[in-house]
């Protein structure tokens, strides 16, 4: 009988490759979830900063004692754009301004005060 020249992978080789891919996926998926959570938090903080800047423009126009809310900052004159993924509640004048926000896909809530400090 003549030896045939067969090409291909053995079952053992395929199982080893699948195992390696499984180990890499087990490492990568939790790291990717952390990256997503940090991106959500960064997006929330960015929105807080943007509404703060829009309110600063509003106070220049209307006076520092006027309350600045999300609908006011979202007006065409002040440039803040509300998205569906970020929930923001803002109130107060320039000296007592507070705003809190959270991303719907994150568990963290952030706030900004009248001097622009985000916590």
C-alpha positions in Angstrom: 0.0 0.0 0.0 1.2 3.4 -0.9 1.3 6.2 1.7 -1.1 9.0 0.8 -0.1 12.6 1.2 -3.0 14.0 3.4 -2.9 17.6 4.5 -4.9 19.2 7.3 -5.1 19.6 11.0 -5.5 16.9 13.5 -8.3 17.0 16.2 -5.7 17.6 18.9 -4.3 20.6 17.1 -7.8 22.1 16.7 -8.7 21.5 20.3 -5.4 23.3 21.4 -6.2 26.3 19.2 -9.8 26.5 20.6 -8.4 26.3 24.1 -5.9 29.2 23.5 -8.7 31.3 22.0 -10.8 30.6 25.0 -8.1 31.7 27.4 -7.5 34.9 25.5 -11.2 35.7 25.5 -11.5 35.1 29.2 -8.7 37.7 29.7 -10.0 40.2 27.2 -13.7 40.4 28.0 -13.4 41.7 31.6 -10.8 44.2 30.5 -13.0 45.4 27.7 -15.9 45.8 30.1 -13.7 48.1 32.3 -12.8 50.2 29.2 -16.5 50.6 28.4 -17.3 51.6 32.0 -14.5 54.2 31.9 -15.8 55.5 28.6 -19.3 55.9 30.0 -18.0 57.8 33.0 -15.9 60.0 30.8 -18.9 60.8 28.6 -20.9 61.8 31.7 -18.2 64.1 32.9 -17.9 65.6 29.5 -21.6 66.4 29.5 -21.4 67.9 32.9 -18.5 70.2 31.8 -20.4 71.2 28.6 -23.6 72.1 30.5 -21.5 74.1 32.9 -20.0 76.1 30.0 -23.4 76.6 28.5 -24.7 77.9 31.8 -21.8 80.3 32.1 -22.8 81.7 28.7 -26.4 82.0 29.9 -25.3 83.8 33.1 -23.3 86.3 31.0 -26.5 87.1 29.1 -29.1 86.9 31.8 -27.3 87.7 35.0 -25.6 85.4 37.6 -28.7 85.1 39.8 -30.8 83.4 37.0 -31.4 79.7 37.4 -29.8 77.6 34.6 -31.6 74.3 33.8 -31.0 71.7 31.0 -33.8 73.2 28.7 -32.2 76.6 29.0 -28.7 75.3 28.3 -30.0 73.2 25.4 -31.3 76.3 23.6 -29.7 77.3 20.4 -27.9 80.3 21.9 -25.9 78.3 24.4 -25.0 75.1 22.5 -25.5 72.3 24.9 -26.9 69.1 23.3 -28.7 66.6 25.5 -28.3 63.0 24.6 -30.6 60.1 25.4 -27.9 58.1 27.2 -27.0 60.8 29.8 -29.5 62.0 32.4 -28.7 65.4 33.8 -30.5 67.5 36.4 -29.3 71.1 36.8 -30.4 74.1 38.9 -29.2 77.2 40.5 -27.6 80.5 39.6 -23.9 81.1 39.1 -23.0 81.1 42.8 -25.2 78.1 43.8 -25.2 76.0 40.7 -25.3 72.2 40.9 -25.8 69.6 38.3 -25.8 65.8 38.6 -25.6 63.3 35.8 -25.4 59.6 35.1 -25.0 57.4 32.1 -27.8 54.9 31.6 -25.2 52.1 31.1 -23.2 53.0 34.2 -23.7 52.7 37.9 -21.8 55.9 38.7 -23.3 59.4 39.3 -21.2 62.5 39.0 -21.9 66.1 40.0 -20.5 69.5 39.2 -20.6 72.6 41.5 -20.6 76.3 40.9 -16.8 76.5 40.5 -16.7 73.7 37.9 -15.4 70.9 40.1 -16.6 67.5 39.1 -16.9 64.8 41.7 
